[in-house]
Amino acid sequence: MSNLVRFEETDSNIVETPCNFGIQDAKGREIGAIIKTYMTTRVEVPGDSCGMMCDKKYIGTHFTYRVHATRNNKTYGATQYEVFCKTAEERQEKIEKYLRDARKRALNNLAKQIGGTWVKAGANEYAQPIN
């Protein structure tokens, strides 16, 4: 038997937080992200009604977030998928890990674009050409 059910969804307490990585891409644009956090409540609806479907484990209230990359504080590219968490603490830990990893990816991509590598000097990280 399938675990899929029809549902209706409401989002509340929506907060958008810009996060700049403190680095620029090869075109000189500030690289960062906007983190959208909110509470998602999904309620199962009768099977013959119209609506979206999800696994039963996603029915209920969740601490949710979604990430959208930015260049110069403007959205850039596609938004990422929603991530559902059981607690606010779990959501915050996942966001922090995502941002750390995204910043590393941005540094690696920038280093590749300029034909170099990135180095860490104290608290600062930056891309540097290889001569």
Secondary structure, DSSP 4 states (H G I P E B T S, - for coil): ---EEEEEEEEEEEEEEEEEEEEE-TTSPEEEEEEEEEEEEEEE--TTS--EEEEGGG-EEEEEEEEEEEETTEEEEEEPPPEEESSHHHHHHHHHHHHHHHHHHHHHHHHHHTTEEEEEETTEEEEEE--
